[in-house]
């Protein structure tokens, strides 16, 4: 089970660094001892097997310690976005009904107007605030921890996602589903005790499962990117160098930010041996440039919604200089079987498109408060094309296929063509209007000034796309709006497209 990873490492290498965070660093021995102490505190609040515990802390070594404490009681932890307004947090608490909440007093107080908060652990057992690690080991316990219970099928954590409807849904993962990913990732990444993993993603985002548990599985260290650095181009690039990171994992947007404004392409990164990216499409131009800058580093494109943690993987080696489309998302990972189904439910063949359906051990238990997933099968709602070698080319969301003047188009294809223009650093496409007035709107981040004009981009699209897929208008932006997980906020773009007309 997941909490055994820290316990095993603490027995084998107690003095090895486990976590480096903005609140301080912890060895495996320290992490193990304080996880036990916190577990006793939570047990005193009534937490036991099957309960849920909300963690509303900033990204920190403390938060990681609390996660381990919760798991040792057979309970499940629920990371809550520290940047979220109290109203949203209160809504989530009402949904998953935690036995306890771990939060500083001021955050607990902010929930008062929305109802009574659950029993709250407001500080470390020695009285230290959550933003500072206790100076020494925990005091000798006055009682023993409850005997370990539970199985790998027990709920380990819940990650809330807005989903396609915008309503928060709690994605429930067991110890087994998480371990299916972690064990595959550790083997694929050749993880070892000397590694120094970065953690860029917030803890309520599924990328963090890799960042925390893969290093724990081999006794390596994880280095937490502070919240105030997460969107700082120069800060991220410097973090990578200062911490001598060996394995980096983030959404492509973070890497492109570091490339464009952080000087990443100007500096060797000799420590880095493995670079992973997921969460959105990496435009082929910037990816090719980064791949050339780090020829000694392995690159891997991972695909998978939070419901499966990771579904497929593709190692990026040489990139054809004439390639326009993004790199493939690869083949099944984590022991999963990944198929592409046509609308009639039959399996798509080479060259055909359909919905990605994942069956296997990393598939979630289900959404909190909703029926369990049957047969460990999840239909993603994402579309892919089956390539000749059996790997998959991501196409887009099923609901991003639209009709413009009676013609079916795929927005991600237009985005790929726009991103291949030398004057475009990033782009996202939306459809605005309806009926005969429908139009294709491109939101473009220029690579340099002067920005490419509408006429120039129309000509570029006309060279590679059918007439009905050529953009009708273009809006130049300093950057694309992104949600807290770093993905393009397409709803906000759609609203802007409608407002601008």
ZIHUCOR-V903892 format. One record per residue. PSI is psi as a letter, one per 40 degrees, with the letter a starting at -180 (* if undefined). Layout:
PSI, PSI
This chain:
i, d, e, d, d, d, d, d, d, d, d, d, g, d, e, i, h, d, h, h, i, d, e, i, i, h, i, d, d, d, d, d, d, d, d, d, d, d, d, d, d, d, d, d, e, e, h, a, h, e, i, i, h, h, h, g, i, i, h, i, d, d, d, d, d, d, d, d, d, d, d, e, e, e, i, i, i, h, h, h, h, e, e, i, i, d, d, d, d, d, d, d, d, d, d, e, g, i, d, i, h, h, i, i, d, d, d, d, d, e, e, d, e, e, i, h, i, i, h, h, h, e, i, i, d, e, e, i, i, e, e, h, i, i, d, a, i, i, i, h, i, e, i, i, i, i, i, h, i, i, i, e, e, i, h, d, i, h, h, h, i, d, a, d, e, e, h, h, h, h, h, h, h, i, d, d, d, d, d, d, d, d, d, d, d, d, d, d, e, f, i, i, d, e, i, g, i, i, h, d, i, i, e, e, i, e, d, e, d, d, d, d, d, d, d, d, e, e, f, a, i, h, h, h, h, i, d, e, e, d, f, h, d, d, d, d, d, d, d, d, d, d, e, f, h, d, h, h, h, i, i, d, d, d, d, d, d, d, d, d, e, e, e, d, e, e, h, i, g, d, d, h, e, h, h, i, i, i, d, i, h, h, h, d, d, d, d, d, d, d, d, d, d, g, d, e, h, h, h, h, h, i, h, h, i, d, e, e, c, h, d, i, i, h, h, h, b, i, h, h, d, e, h, d, i, i, i, i, e, a, i, i, i, f, e, i, h, h, i, h, h, i, d, e, e, i, h, i, a, h, e, i, i, a, h, h, h, h, h, a, d, e, i, i, d, a, i, h, e, i, i, i, h, i, f, f, h, h, h, d, e, i, i, i, h, h, i, d, e, e, i, i, h, h, d, a, i, d, e, e, h, i, h, h, f, e, h, h, i, h, d, d, d, d, d, d, d, d, e, e, h, d, e, h, d, i, i, i, h, i, h, i, a, i, b, e, e, i, i, h, h, h, h, h, h, i, d, i, i, i, i, h, i, d, d, d, d, d, d, d, d, d, e, e, i, i, d, e, e, h, i, d, i, h, h, h, i, d, i, h, i, i, i, e, e, e, i, h, g, d, d, d, d, d, d, d, d, d, d, d, *
